[in-house]
Amino acid sequence: MTPAALLSSLESRGVAARIDGGELRLRPASALDARVLADVRAMKPQLVELLRARESAGREETEPSASTREYSRSFDAGAAYDPSAAREEAWRAFRANEVTSAQRDALLWYARAPRR
């Protein structure tokens, strides 16, 4: 059995595997029988490596959209900040439905907020 197959088997039993302080943690332990526990012990280093790879893959940033990349390029470190341009870009993204629901709520709140 490969480490990936063992991890899949553990997950199908309802066992959550994670790395905690460099140690492999399996919960609930009651779901592990002697045979599975022996397999886990035999493959512990490979399981730890596999779980670390999964964690690091989960932390990778997603690729930004084309409009986000273009918007990011519009900022120059030495250029003056123009809030009206940022506001226009935000509303363009809103109208094109390129924002998340949280961003949409913030934009709608901002549009209704009193001006200073």
Secondary structure, 3 states (H helix, E strand, C coil): CCHHHHHHHHHHCCCEEEEECCEEEEECHHHCCHHHHHHHHHCHHHHHHHHHHHHHHHHCCCCCCHHHHHHHHCCCCCCCCCHHHHHHHHHHHHHCCCCCHHHHHHHHHHHHCCCC
